[in-house]
Amino acid sequence: MLLAIDVGNTNIVIGLYKEDDKLGSWRIRTNEDVTADELWVVLKNLMFWQGLETKGINGVIISCVVPPLKSALEELSQIFLEVSPLFVGPGIKTGMPIRYDNPREVGADRIVNAVAAYEKYRRELIAVDFGTATTFDYINASGEYEGGSIAPGVKISAEALFHNASKLFRVELTAPPKVIAKDTASAIQSGIVFGYAALVDGILSRMFDELKSRPKVVATGGLARVISAHTKLVEEVEDDLTMDGLKILYKRNLPAKKKQ
């Protein structure tokens, strides 16, 4: 079985796979100070409640954008699972040329999404990830990563509003019935959801103009469905895009790994 772990700044997403079948998936809060022991207890309990056992895990791949967590994740894999983990980063075989000025600057999550999106659609595209940051990544028709754009994430923007405006309060991040709201909660939802949808369309339209083409647009991430439903340019939402990318990258690096 393959354990795929995507560590973001806000959440850690964990997926367990046997071949291409998903046996379980979980989302936990990112904590930079968590220990390998704590991760092991959490993982064992999450799997236990779905009738799964850790002893069948013989492959681990990790995408991590939180450097302080790497040592704990490595210990989790090596000590408790007795597997040497594959980290997404410099030196890994991606099958995708990185046309960035400094390829080492590209976040692991961005590469994983790009690989998965191109593998599925095999065409020029832009992958939009609604995470702690919202990233826009352009992959050309030949399957080369060209670069993109990074904006503050939806939740970061919302928290900044609540923190700095003393009379405003946290609301559920859903779309209100109308843009012109009649109450404060709906007005906040309008500004966040519709405003962010406009930001996404604005960045995408500028990318289209710069490219002089119309790439396919694929979205993923926790709030992808909420925001994408109110955009004009996002065409597909792929909830498992990052996990799919991790599985693809693990297979591409199998010659150096134990086979499942």
Secondary structure, 3 states (H helix, E strand, C coil): CEEEEEECCCEEEEEEEECCEEEEEEEEECCCCCCHHHHHHHHHHHHHCCCCCHHHCCEEEEEECCHHHHHHHHHHHHHHCCCCCEECCCCCCCCCCECCCCHHHCCHHHHHHHHHHHHHHCCCEEEEEECCEEEEEEECCCCCEEEEEEEECHHHHHHHHHHHCCCCCCCCCCCCCCCCCCCHHHHHHHHHHHHHHHHHHHHHHHHHHHHCCCCEEEEEECCHHHHHCCCCCCCEECCCHHHHHHHHHHHHCHHHCCCC
